[in-house]
Amino acid sequence: MAPDRRVLAARRTQPAGRSSGCGQCRGAVSPSPGGEPPRSARCAGPHPPCQPAAGRGRYALASRTGPVSVRRRRHVRDHHPNATLATDPNLAELAAAGLRPGIQRRAFAIALLHPLTPRGIRATTVGLADTLRLHPARWAGLAAVFAAAYLTGNWTAVLAGVLVPRLVLYPLLAWWSLLVEHTWWDPEHRTGTPAEVEAGRCMRLYPRSRVLAALAAATWLPYGDLHHYAHSAHPGLRWNYLPALERHLPDPHFTPTALFAGQTSVVQRHRTALT
């Protein structure tokens, strides 16, 4: 099947030495000398997988607005070549939240909601504080946001419009986004092209439901996060070309129909792999 014209156009407009967008965000990546996207693109964007961790023992999604150098190192050098392997920092993040082999049912349920737990909220807060400490200029923007919310609806607007979304809702959705990227604990280790390798450790949520896929892409899996398999296979491709690219890739080894419910859901797959 011939490649989609939009994919070909994207490649033609990305000559050697120029920068393009990461597969999942608008951050810059550097193609290889031959013009093709490198296996590990230099991503520096705002979406969850391209953000830094506060440390292997801390809830890492809390500090995903840190220095660009940290984001690049964790996403490009540490995660992409080592996805689902013991050296993958994202796998360490999941383990730090309690998602380890042998986990009990109750602990597993709590780990799925880790950002809502006291430990998760504390880590999110600490991560934001670290960012403000490293970037004092952001205090002005933060003050403006709080002032605008207060003038709009007093402390109710501050709580419901700023604090709850930033400290609770966003970290939870980012956490679920991480969970649906890979079959973290039972991948099929394959050899071959990058697409063939990634097909054995990535998943694609809602493969047969355009409605659910569109809803996810518009809410909790934005900037191409829904298409993490395509991003992993071609990390240098700009995020908005991923849906077109995905149509020309073979299906990954796991295509869950739901996040939580059913035998073919993401949660059931992870639960089975850990027990």
C-alpha positions as CSV (number, residue, x, y, z in Angstrom):
1,M,0.0,0.0,0.0
2,A,1.4,3.4,-0.9
3,P,2.2,5.7,1.9
4,D,-0.2,8.4,2.8
5,R,0.5,11.7,0.9
6,R,0.6,13.6,4.2
7,V,3.3,11.3,5.5
8,L,5.3,11.7,2.3
9,A,4.8,15.5,2.4
10,A,6.1,15.6,6.0
11,R,9.2,13.7,5.0
12,R,9.8,15.9,2.0
13,T,9.6,19.0,4.1
14,Q,12.2,17.8,6.7
15,P,15.6,17.8,4.9
16,A,18.8,16.9,6.6
17,G,19.9,19.3,9.3
18,R,16.4,20.8,9.8
19,S,14.2,20.4,12.8
20,S,10.7,18.9,12.8
21,G,8.1,18.1,15.5
22,C,8.2,15.1,17.8
23,G,5.8,12.4,17.0
24,Q,3.7,13.3,20.1
25,C,4.3,16.9,20.6
26,R,5.3,20.1,19.0
27,G,8.9,19.9,20.4
28,A,11.9,19.9,18.1
29,V,13.7,16.8,16.9
30,S,16.8,16.5,14.8
31,P,16.7,14.2,11.7
32,S,19.7,12.1,10.9
33,P,22.2,13.2,8.2
34,G,20.2,11.2,5.6
35,G,17.1,13.1,6.3
36,E,15.2,10.2,8.0
37,P,14.0,10.6,11.6
38,P,16.5,9.1,14.0
39,R,15.6,6.1,16.2
40,S,15.6,8.3,19.2
41,A,14.3,11.8,18.3
42,R,15.3,14.7,20.5
43,C,11.9,15.5,21.9
44,A,11.3,18.4,24.2
45,G,7.6,18.8,24.1
46,P,4.8,19.3,26.7
47,H,3.0,16.0,26.4
48,P,3.4,13.5,29.3
49,P,5.9,11.0,27.8
50,C,8.3,13.8,27.0
51,Q,8.4,15.2,30.5
52,P,11.1,14.6,33.2
53,A,10.9,12.6,36.3
54,A,11.8,13.9,39.7
55,G,13.7,10.7,40.5
56,R,13.4,7.0,40.3
57,G,11.8,6.9,43.8
58,R,9.5,9.8,43.3
59,Y,6.2,10.0,41.4
60,A,7.8,11.2,38.2
61,L,4.8,12.6,36.4
62,A,4.7,15.4,39.0
63,S,7.7,17.2,37.5
64,R,7.1,17.0,33.8
65,T,7.7,20.7,33.2
66,G,11.4,20.6,34.1
67,P,14.5,21.6,32.1
68,V,14.6,20.7,28.4
69,S,17.8,18.8,28.9
70,V,16.2,16.5,31.5
71,R,13.2,15.9,29.3
72,R,15.4,15.0,26.3
73,R,17.6,12.7,28.3
74,R,14.7,10.7,29.9
75,H,12.6,10.4,26.9
76,V,15.2,10.1,24.1
77,R,18.2,8.4,25.7
78,D,16.6,6.5,28.6
79,H,13.1,5.5,27.5
80,H,12.9,5.0,23.8
81,P,15.7,2.5,23.3
82,N,14.9,0.7,26.6
83,A,11.0,0.7,26.6
84,T,9.7,-2.1,28.9
85,L,13.3,-3.2,29.8
86,A,14.8,-3.1,33.3
87,T,16.6,0.2,32.5
88,D,13.4,2.0,31.3
89,P,12.9,5.0,33.7
90,N,9.1,4.9,33.0
91,L,9.0,1.3,34.2
92,A,10.8,2.4,37.4
93,E,8.1,5.1,37.8
94,L,5.4,2.5,37.7
95,A,7.3,0.3,40.2
96,A,7.7,3.2,42.5
97,A,3.9,3.6,42.6
98,G,3.6,-0.1,43.6
99,L,3.0,-1.7,40.2
100,R,5.4,-4.7,40.6
101,P,5.0,-8.5,40.1
102,G,3.1,-10.1,42.9
103,I,1.0,-7.0,43.7
104,Q,-2.3,-7.7,45.5
105,R,-5.7,-6.7,44.1
106,R,-6.3,-3.8,46.5
107,A,-2.8,-2.4,46.1
108,F,-3.2,-2.7,42.3
109,A,-6.4,-0.7,42.4
110,I,-4.8,2.0,44.5
111,A,-1.8,2.1,42.2
112,L,-4.1,2.8,39.2
113,L,-5.2,5.9,41.0
114,H,-1.8,6.8,42.4
115,P,-2.0,10.6,41.7
116,L,-5.1,10.8,43.9
117,T,-3.3,9.3,46.9
118,P,-1.7,11.5,49.5
119,R,1.8,10.3,48.4
120,G,0.9,11.1,44.8
121,I,-0.5,14.5,45.5
122,R,2.6,15.3,47.7
123,A,4.9,14.3,44.9
124,T,3.0,16.4,42.4
125,T,3.3,19.4,44.7
126,V,7.0,18.8,45.3
127,G,7.6,18.5,41.6
128,L,5.9,21.8,40.9
129,A,7.8,23.5,43.7
130,D,11.0,22.2,42.2
131,T,10.1,23.6,38.8
132,L,9.4,27.0,40.4
133,R,12.6,27.0,42.3
134,L,14.6,26.2,39.1
135,H,12.6,28.8,37.1
136,P,11.7,31.8,39.3
137,A,10.3,33.7,36.4
138,R,7.3,31.4,36.3
139,W,6.1,32.8,39.6
140,A,4.7,35.8,37.7
141,G,2.7,33.6,35.4
142,L,1.4,31.5,38.3
143,A,0.3,34.6,40.2
144,A,-1.5,35.9,37.1
145,V,-3.4,32.6,36.8
146,F,-4.4,32.7,40.5
147,A,-5.4,36.3,40.3
148,A,-7.6,35.7,37.2
149,A,-9.3,32.7,38.8
150,Y,-10.0,34.7,42.0
151,L,-11.4,37.7,40.1
152,T,-13.6,35.3,38.1
153,G,-15.1,33.4,41.0
154,N,-13.3,34.0,44.3
155,W,-11.7,31.0,46.0
156,T,-14.2,28.6,44.5
157,A,-12.7,29.3,41.1
158,V,-9.2,29.0,42.4
159,L,-9.9,25.6,43.9
160,A,-12.1,24.2,41.1
161,G,-10.4,25.9,38.2
162,V,-6.7,25.8,39.1
163,L,-5.8,23.6,42.1
164,V,-7.9,20.6,41.4
165,P,-7.2,20.3,37.7
166,R,-3.4,20.9,38.1
167,L,-2.8,18.9,41.3
168,V,-5.3,16.1,40.7
169,L,-6.9,15.8,37.3
170,Y,-3.9,16.4,35.0
171,P,-1.6,14.0,36.9
172,L,-4.2,11.3,36.9
173,L,-4.8,11.6,33.1
174,A,-1.1,11.7,32.5
175,W,-0.7,8.5,34.7
176,W,-3.3,6.7,32.6
177,S,-1.6,7.9,29.5
178,L,1.6,6.2,30.7
179,L,-0.3,3.0,31.4
180,V,-1.6,2.6,27.9
181,E,1.7,3.1,26.1
182,H,3.1,-0.3,26.5
183,T,2.5,-3.9,27.7
184,W,4.9,-3.0,30.4
185,W,5.2,-6.3,32.2
186,D,4.7,-8.9,29.4
187,P,5.9,-7.5,26.0
188,E,6.8,-9.7,23.1
189,H,10.5,-9.1,22.5
190,R,10.9,-9.1,18.7
191,T,13.6,-8.3,16.3
192,G,13.5,-6.6,12.9
193,T,12.7,-3.1,11.9
194,P,11.8,-0.4,14.5
195,A,8.1,-0.9,13.7
196,E,8.4,-4.7,14.2
197,V,10.2,-4.2,17.5
198,E,7.7,-1.7,18.8
199,A,4.8,-3.8,17.6
200,G,5.8,-6.3,20.3
201,R,5.8,-3.9,23.2
202,C,3.3,-1.2,22.3
203,M,-0.5,-1.3,22.4
204,R,-3.2,0.7,20.5
205,L,-6.3,1.5,22.5
206,Y,-9.7,1.6,20.9
207,P,-8.6,0.2,17.5
208,R,-12.2,-0.5,16.3
209,S,-14.1,2.4,17.9
210,R,-13.7,5.7,16.1
211,V,-15.9,7.4,18.7
212,L,-14.0,6.3,21.7
213,A,-10.7,7.0,20.0
214,A,-11.7,10.5,19.0
215,L,-13.0,11.2,22.6
216,A,-9.7,10.0,24.0
217,A,-7.6,12.0,21.5
218,A,-9.6,15.1,22.4
219,T,-9.3,14.7,26.2
220,W,-6.8,12.5,28.0
221,L,-4.6,11.3,25.1
222,P,-3.9,14.5,23.2
223,Y,-0.9,15.5,20.9
224,G,-0.7,11.9,19.5
225,D,-0.5,10.1,22.8
226,L,-3.2,7.7,21.5
227,H,-0.8,6.8,18.7
228,H,2.2,6.0,20.9
229,Y,2.9,2.9,18.8
230,A,3.4,4.9,15.6
231,H,5.4,7.5,17.6
232,S,7.7,4.7,19.0
233,A,8.2,3.2,15.5
234,H,9.0,6.6,14.0
235,P,9.8,9.0,16.8
236,G,11.0,11.8,14.5
237,L,7.6,12.2,12.8
238,R,5.5,15.2,13.8
239,W,2.6,14.3,16.1
240,N,-0.2,15.4,13.8
241,Y,1.0,12.9,11.1
242,L,0.8,9.9,13.4
243,P,-2.7,8.9,12.5
244,A,-1.8,8.8,8.8
245,L,1.3,6.8,9.5
246,E,-0.5,4.4,11.8
247,R,-2.8,3.3,8.9
248,H,0.3,1.9,7.2
249,L,1.7,0.0,10.1
250,P,0.8,-3.6,11.1
251,D,-1.2,-3.9,14.3
252,P,0.8,-4.1,17.6
253,H,0.5,-7.3,19.5
254,F,-2.1,-5.9,21.8
255,T,-5.1,-3.8,20.8
256,P,-7.3,-3.3,23.9
257,T,-10.9,-2.4,23.4
258,A,-11.2,-0.7,26.8
259,L,-9.2,0.9,29.5
260,F,-10.8,-0.6,32.6
261,A,-13.6,-3.1,31.9
262,G,-13.4,-6.5,30.2
263,Q,-10.9,-9.3,29.5
264,T,-9.3,-7.4,26.7
265,S,-8.9,-4.1,28.7
266,V,-5.6,-2.5,29.5
267,V,-6.1,-2.9,33.2
268,Q,-6.9,-6.6,33.0
269,R,-3.8,-7.2,30.8
270,H,-1.6,-5.4,33.4
271,R,-3.3,-7.2,36.3
272,T,-2.7,-10.6,34.7
273,A,0.9,-9.8,33.9
274,L,1.7,-8.8,37.5
275,T,0.0,-11.8,39.2
